[in-house]
Amino acid sequence: MKTIPIALTLMLAGSVPAFTQDVTKSPPPGAFKAVSSLVKLPDFLPGMGQLFVDPATLPAGPFLAYDHDGKLVSTVFMLPIKDLSPDKRFDDLAAPGGVVDHVSVYYNAGHPGVEEPHAHVVLWHVSKADEARVAK
């Protein structure tokens, strides 16, 4: 099971950038909406930031995460655990955030908007040290 997230992470990191619009500053252009306007979640989530998503891409995303200054810090994918199997692929996931500094992958039991258990695949566009800007 560990090889699926590792392979997925490598695939995602290699797919950047896929969008033509600049999403480096909040709010992002186009169909992106603040997640807090779509589901009952706070506007800013400590550890993640202010999230935006195109509702048509749910549940996987991409979710664009911004710090308190409106700077893009990560692109997040929320992949249902039930779909992480040899029979399911997540190909050509768009990662609009640009250069990826590092990647985090972790389990989430579910929350408003993506209620089922899923894996967060976080493509960090800032350094590990700058990641702390979204911790508060």
C-alpha positions in Angstrom: 0.0 0.0 0.0 2.9 2.4 0.6 4.0 2.2 -3.1 0.7 3.7 -4.3 1.1 7.0 -2.4 4.8 7.2 -3.3 4.1 6.6 -7.0 1.2 9.1 -6.9 3.4 11.7 -5.3 6.1 11.3 -7.9 3.4 11.5 -10.7 1.9 14.7 -9.2 5.2 16.4 -8.7 6.1 15.8 -12.3 2.8 17.3 -13.6 3.4 20.9 -12.5 2.4 23.4 -13.8 -0.8 22.6 -15.7 -2.8 25.8 -15.6 -2.3 28.9 -17.6 -3.8 31.4 -15.1 -1.7 32.8 -12.3 -2.9 31.4 -9.0 -0.1 32.7 -6.8 -2.3 35.3 -5.0 -5.6 34.9 -3.3 -8.3 34.8 -4.5 -7.5 32.6 -7.5 -9.2 33.3 -10.9 -11.8 31.3 -12.7 -14.2 28.8 -11.2 -12.3 28.6 -7.8 -14.5 29.2 -4.8 -13.5 29.6 -1.1 -14.2 26.2 0.5 -15.7 28.1 3.5 -18.4 29.4 1.1 -19.3 25.9 0.0 -19.2 23.9 3.2 -19.3 24.6 6.9 -15.5 25.1 7.5 -13.6 28.1 8.9 -12.2 30.5 6.3 -8.6 29.7 7.5 -7.6 26.2 8.6 -4.5 26.0 10.7 -1.9 23.8 9.0 -3.6 24.2 5.6 -4.5 27.8 5.1 -7.4 29.4 3.2 -8.6 26.8 0.7 -10.1 27.4 -2.7 -11.5 24.7 -5.1 -13.3 24.5 -8.3 -16.5 22.7 -7.2 -16.5 20.6 -10.5 -13.3 18.9 -9.4 -14.6 17.6 -6.1 -13.7 15.5 -4.2 -10.1 15.2 -5.5 -9.4 18.9 -6.2 -7.0 20.6 -6.6 -7.5 22.7 -3.6 -5.3 25.9 -3.6 -4.1 26.8 -0.1 -3.1 30.4 0.8 -1.4 31.9 3.9 -2.6 34.9 5.9 -1.0 37.2 3.3 -2.8 35.7 0.4 0.3 33.9 -1.0 -0.1 30.4 -2.4 1.6 27.9 -0.2 0.3 24.5 -1.4 -1.8 22.6 -3.8 -3.8 19.8 -2.0 -5.5 16.7 -3.5 -8.0 14.8 -1.3 -8.1 11.3 -2.7 -10.8 8.9 -1.4 -9.2 5.9 0.3 -11.6 3.5 -1.4 -10.2 4.7 -4.7 -6.6 4.0 -3.9 -6.6 0.5 -5.4 -4.9 -1.2 -8.3 -8.0 -0.7 -10.4 -8.2 3.1 -10.0 -5.8 5.7 -11.3 -5.5 9.5 -10.8 -4.0 10.5 -14.1 -3.4 14.1 -15.3 -4.3 15.8 -12.0 -3.8 19.5 -12.6 -1.4 21.2 -10.3 -1.6 24.9 -11.0 0.7 26.1 -8.2 4.0 25.9 -10.0 7.3 24.6 -8.5 7.0 22.0 -5.8 9.5 22.2 -2.9 8.3 19.1 -1.0 5.3 16.8 -0.7 3.3 15.6 2.3 0.9 12.6 2.2 -1.4 11.8 5.2 -4.7 10.2 6.1 -7.8 12.1 7.0 -11.0 10.4 8.4 -13.2 12.9 6.7 -14.5 16.5 7.1 -17.3 18.7 5.7 -17.0 18.7 1.9 -15.1 15.5 1.7 -16.8 13.3 4.3 -15.4 9.9 3.4 -11.9 8.8 4.5 -9.2 10.1 2.2 -5.6 10.9 1.7 -4.3 14.4 1.6 -1.5 14.8 -1.0 0.0 18.2 -0.3 2.3 19.7 -2.9 4.1 22.5 -1.0 5.2 25.5 -3.1 7.2 26.9 -0.1 10.1 25.6 1.8 9.6 23.4 4.9 10.6 26.4 7.1 8.0 28.6 5.3 5.3 25.9 5.8 5.0 27.2 9.4 3.2 30.3 8.1 0.0 28.3 7.8 0.4 26.5 11.1 -1.5 29.3 13.0 
